[in-house]
Structures are given as C-alpha cells and as structure tokens.
C-alpha cells in the first residue's frame, strides 16, 4: 500500500486545490491550516468545525503524523531540548530557547549530517536522510506548543539544528512558506534565520527567493587553510568563493549577513584571524556572532578564556567588524550550538 502523504507536506494553495477537486469549498483549506498551525490540532478528529464527512475524507487521504516527543530535557537556563521519533524511527532534536526579548525555536532539517564539521556532534553519526516538510513543521509545532504552555509565543525560528538546511532546499522552503504565512504559523520572514555551512550554489539560489529571511554563514575559519581544518566542504567551496557569494547575496538582497564564528583556543581566536577577517569582509555589511566552543568529547579542542574571547571581539570591533559573543545556552543538556547529535549516539547516551 502506498503511504498517504502527510497533510503538512501541502502548501495552502495545494490544499485548496485538493479541497476544490474533492467538491469542497476553498475556505475549508484555510480552516484546516488554522487547526494545524494555530490551534494545535494533532488529529483530524480535533478539527471540530469541519463536517464529520470531510474529516473522514481527510483521514482517508492524508496522514497527520504525531512525530512524538520521546524525550524532553530542560536546562538550568530554561532552554528545552526535544527528541522526536519520526515514522521510520529516525530521531531528531529541536530546541526552544527563551531569552528576555524573544523565544526562539532551533529546528533540524536532516536526520544526521553529511558535512562532518570538526567541532560539531551532529555530523558524527553520518547522514541518514532529509526531513520532509511535514517533519520540519512538526518540530516547529512542538516548540510552539511548549512556548505557549509558558505563555511565551514563539517569536523566532533558526534553522541551526542537525543537518545543513540548504542541502534540503525544497522541503525547507516549503516549510518556511507555511511558517511565514498568516494562515500558517505567522512568523515574520525577518524572524526566520537559515544557517548554512557555505553551499555556494545554494546561497546564489537563496538570493533569488523573494523572502526577507536572515542568512547566517557558519564561517568558523578566517582563510582557506583554517577553514579547511574545521569545515571539510570548504575544499569544494573554498573560502574566497564563499565570500564572493556572500557579496553577491548582499548586492541582490541588501540584507545584512551574519557570520557565525566558533572561538577555539589557539585555532580561530588569534590576531592572524583578526587581520584576515578584516581583509575578507571589506565592503560587506555584516555582523559576527562569536560562539565559544561547546565541548564535544570526540574533538580535542579547548574553549578560550573569557579574556581571550573579549580581546578577540574588541580587536574585530577596532577593525570595523561588529561582533558579539554569544552566551552559550543549554550546554548542561547538550542543547548548545554544535552539541546536537544523531539518533544512534543519542540512544547510546
Ligand atoms: S555544523 Fe552544520 S553542516 Fe557542519 S556537521 Fe554540524 S550540522 Fe552539519
């Protein structure tokens, strides 16, 4: 038997077309969207203002998979990490990060990761598969539910969980359009950030999407050589090509780019790095998020001291590069940047 599609794999337009072809009024699609994305319905039975016959038809045609949360851990700083069980028992993690001014959901886009960056736990178990649009949206719905339980509506989404978002481009963008839609989750494009390890052709494609989303580049190196050490895909898309693609992106969108930069003692947190970054960023409007390295036992790196990190930030500022040091969140529960893992490792823990 062919598996039924998950209804969250459909855009509002697609669902509207489905309703029309089934002899229903188009507004029924909007009602279904509101039930799923705004009223927290996890079953067709829960959609009480739909006629029973229509609910039965939807049940026959579509799935609405629970993507059950099998583990939830709350860190001392109230960051909450969720482990979700997918239909084939692959598992992915999502994180809810509350701060004084915003409530952010950090969402995974792939089960595992094929890029194997040398500081990140997500790539250690290898890549299993892309997540579907429905599986991406289900994570957002789980973090939204949790944030509403705490009376803190979800304000931001960052695609910085497991996987490389731009390596799952079509499903990612379909999900983003529903997240962004006022009939869907209703989060403004400027509150949605895609983080990429630097897939140059996809950055060029991203520039052509007519969406005001934020782009963050996981740079983590200050020249070709240093980036090669930490980011294997840099051999395919070298540092200079990446910076050139960022220039093109900026020219096309006029959007400021964020560069994520991991601070590793004696590796990336050096004066040589400051000088190289100064040269590379000339003429690009950008900001740098400096991320203190979050320990992963399989890698031998060390986190620089507090003074080394503030000195590095101050040197960048002196060179005209706006930089802030990100406060690590959820480190105690392995929810911080680079600490999310693939299922096989999670279950072994
Ligand atoms: S940093 Fe991103 S691309 Fe690199 S291994 Fe981790 S999840 Fe994959």
Boltz pocket constraint, residues with backbone or C-beta under 6 A from the ligand:
constraints:
  - pocket:
      binder: B
      contacts: [[A, 113], [A, 114], [A, 115], [A, 116], [A, 117], [A, 120], [A, 121], [A, 122], [A, 123], [A, 161], [A, 162], [A, 163], [A, 164], [A, 197], [A, 218], [A, 338]]
      max_distance: 6.0
